[in-house]
Amino acid sequence: MHTSDWIALSSAIISLLGVFATSIFSMLLWKATKRSTKAAEESAIAALASTRIAENMEDQKAKLALALKSQYLVELKRQSMDIMVELNKIKFQKLKNSRFFNKSAEPNIPPVYIAELFDAQDRYIINGAWLKLDTYLFNNWEEVEPREEYRKLKFGIDEPIHMGEVDDLLKTFREVFDMK
C-alpha cells in the first residue's frame, strides 16, 4: 500500500468516525429536546393548575366576604332597629319617660370589617349614624352609672330641638336599616 492509499483509508475512517460521532450527538440532542419539550408541557399544565387554584381561592374569598357582609348587615339592621325603637319611644312620649336605653354609640361590628366589606358610601352611612348617635347621647343624656341599663335625660333640654334631633337620628338609622 502506498502512502496515498493509507491517506485515503485514514480519511475514510476519520469520516466514518465523524459521521458516527455526529449521529450520536444528534441522537443525544434529539432526546434532550424531547425531554425539554415534555418538561415544558408539564410546566404549562402545572401553571394552568396553579392558576385554577388561585382563581378558586379568589372565588372562595369573594364568597366569604359576601357572606360576612350579609351577616354583618343583619347585625347592623338589628342594632338599628333597637335604636329606632328607643328613639320612637322618646318621640311619642315627648320626654315624659326620661330614660334612654344605654345603647352603644358604636356598631357591633369590628371597624376592620366595616372597612373591608363595605364600600365608601356604606361606610359613610354606618359611621355617620353612630357618630350622630354618640353626639346625641353626649349632648342630651347622661349615664347614671356605667353598668346601668338606662341613661337619664340631662336637665334643661329644649323639647322642640330635642325632637328634631330624634327625627334626624330616626332618618339616619333608617338609612342603615335600608342598606343592601
Residue, then its C-alpha position, 0 to 999 in steps of 0.5 A: m500500500h502506498t502512502s496515498d492509499w493509507i491517506a485515503l483509508s485514514s480519511a475514510i475512517i476519520s469520516l466514518l468516525g465523524v459521521f458516527a460521532t455526529s449521529i450520536f450527538s444528534m441522537l443525544l440532542w434529539k432526546a434532550t429536546k424531547r425531554s425539554t419539550k415534555a418538561a415544558e408541557e408539564s410546566a404549562i399544565a402545572a401553571l394552568a393548575s396553579t392558576r385554577i387554584a388561585e382563581n378558586m381561592e379568589d372565588q372562595k374569598a369573594k364568597l366569604a366576604l359576601a357572606l360576612k357582609s350579609q351577616y354583618l348587615v343583619e347585625l347592623k339592621r338589628q342594632s338599628m332597629d333597637i335604636m329606632v325603637e328607643l328613639n320612637k319611644i322618646k318621640f311619642q312620649k315627648l320626654k315624659n319617660s326620661r330614660f334612654f336605653n344605654k345603647s352603644a354609640e358604636p356598631n357591633i361590628p369590628p371597624v376592620y370589617i366595616a372597612e373591608l366589606f363595605d364600600a365608601q358610601d356604606r361606610y359613610i352611612i354606618n359611621g355617620a349614624w353612630l357618630k350622630l348617635d354618640t353626639y346625641l347621647f353626649n349632648n342630651w343624656e347622661e349615664v347614671e352609672p356605667r353598668e346601668e341599663y338606662r341613661k337619664l335625660k340631662f336637665g334643661i333640654d329644649e323639647p322642640i330641638h330635642m325632637g328634631e334631633v330624634d327625627d334626624l337620628l330616626k332618618t339616619f338609622r333608617e338609612v342603615f336599616d335600608m342598606k343592601 
